[in-house]
Amino acid sequence: MNRYAALRQLGDGTYGSVILSRCLESGELVAIKKMKRKFYSWEECMNLREVKSLKKLNHANVIKLKEVIRENDHLYFVFEYMKENLYQLMKERTRLFPESAVRNIMFQILQGLAFIHKHGFFHRDMKPENLLCMGPELVKIADFGLAREIRSRPPYTDYVSTRWYRAPEVLLRSTIYSSPIDQWAVGCIMAELYTLRPLFPGSSEVDTIFKICQVLGTPKKNDWPEGYQLATTMSFRWPQCVPTSLRSLIPSASTEAIQLMRDLLQWDPKKRPAASQALRYPYFHVGQVLGTPQQLQEQSRPLPQPPPQPQPPAQPQPPQLRPVPPPQPPQPPQPHLSPARPLQQIQPPPNLAYPQQQQQPLSELHKRPIRPGADADRVPQTRFPLICDKGLQSQVSNTAALAQMTQCIHVQRIMYYATWKSSRSSSQVGASSYLSSPTKSTPGLRPRPPVQPVHGRTDWSAKYGHR
């Protein structure tokens, strides 16, 4: 103990006193708990429940046991230092906690309790005085002097925990109980955090049961038959009380908070949710970041980025030569084209009458195929573009009119060609001989006129003359 310097006393209890000390080597503040009982062997010290449990429990919301020292038959526990407990924190408040602070405190209590239960222990003395804190941001469960292993065999003592936070099965002096008694105490602590007043401040065990009945109502025999058996064993008569709504007692609590407290404060221990189940209640799923300050800092810290990989030095690229395009042959001069004349619309013959139909989109024609003959009467009246001889365009509104229009234009083309042919034949000599049938030797070509000999010589200018 000469490595620690005592500063002041933090508290005094039934089993020991707590002294604030400083480590002379590191300068760290610690809380040293000195046991009033004397221990004469290390084996006796190691068999203590507090030592057994704290050796196995290492959690952010469970007080950390740094060292165990036995000196002059006195036993000392060296704990990490916490500024205050939850009872002192509530006592110093002048106004109620905001629900966000209550939610964060309850989240840390249930996190630590779930860890304790998971590792086979239950606390048996959950109360605000045994919840050490550094402000409302950090809460840790302490004082495992009454802790027991869940797998240990009953009977247990019926006098455990402070009376205001004692479960009804313990108040009725049951010797068979387990971790649900911690869940009941957590429900009482949660209600006290909202109101800063204890929920069941009974002056005795019977008075505490009466106060529980005034809030929760008298339990029915079908809801908790074991409780009625315990009451019969100790000759206790249940008071007939009507339940009081938790909403009226805790008006600052939300609907989700009332639901969690109501489930934690069930008469039947089997109906109370475990600590791990309580953490999944909607009360904690509101988007608020919960946990210890270190956990909040880790959650808000951005993920580390991988270091950039060194890039290999760039290799010099050889100069790229552009391919020389092959020489292009000279293009012949393009003839000068006169600008195109505007299109003129052909007027249909006066004897054709086209019904005025509303134009429909072409997509309507492709919905189903049209069978010839059978569907002729169901052909939609649609305008079709018609390209004529000189690029002229008109609109036709009916299938029958389309056929007549095409025949009319064809007749006009024949008449136009006959007129052009007659005018050309009259302007050229010997043109009628060009219309004779082609010879067998030169199929598809017109024969040349016969060559006339002139005085025994061939008239080559007539044979190979220009046309």
Salt bridges, closest charged atoms under 4 A:
ASP12 OD1 - LYS36 NZ 3.35
GLU28 OE2 - LYS66 NZ 3.22
GLU44 OE2 - ARG37 NH2 2.44
GLU50 OE1 - LYS33 NZ 3.44
GLU67 OE2 - ARG3 NH2 2.52
ASP73 OD1 - ARG70 NH1 3.38
GLU80 OE2 - LYS140 NZ 2.78
GLU99 OE1 - ARG103 NH2 3.63
ASP143 OD1 - LYS33 NZ 3.93
GLU149 OE2 - ARG151 NH2 3.75
GLU169 OE1 - ARG272 NH2 2.86
ASP182 OD2 - HIS117 NE2 3.00
GLU205 OE2 - ARG166 NH1 3.18
GLU205 OE1 - ARG173 NE 3.55
ASP207 OD2 - LYS211 NZ 3.26
GLU226 OE2 - LYS270 NZ 3.68
GLU364 OE1 - LYS367 NZ 2.81
ASP375 OD2 - ARG368 NH1 3.64
ASP375 OD2 - ARG371 NE 3.35
ASP375 OD1 - ARG378 NH2 2.43
ASP389 OD1 - ARG413 NE 3.61
